[in-house]
Amino acid sequence: MIRRATGQNHYNSKETGAEGRAKKKDKRMFRADEKNIVAALPYSIGK
């Protein structure tokens, strides 16, 4: 399961270039959180 980076709408002009580029990429969730979210979704295959 993929998530967006946090803090994408605040202090974008004051941050470094690496931080700005990191916000534009998707990240993978922690596996423990991913299992809980997938199990809670209706019609999910991972039940």
C-alpha positions, -999 to +999 in steps of 0.1 A: +000+000+000+014+034-010+010+067+009+019+103+002+046+121+021+034+142+050+037+180+053+032+188+016+015+221+021+036+240+047+070+257+045+076+245+010+098+275+001+120+273+032+129+237+029+159+222+012+158+208-023+160+172-011+130+177+012+110+192-016+118+163-040+110+137-012+075+152-009+068+146-046+074+108-043+051+081-029+062+060+000+053+025+012+034+022+044+048+002+074+038-034+069+020-036+102-002-006+093-007-019+058-021-052+071-045-035+095-058-011+068-062-038+041-081-060+066-105-031+074-113-023+038-145-038+025-141-063-004-104-066+003-086-097-009-062-097+020-087-108+046 
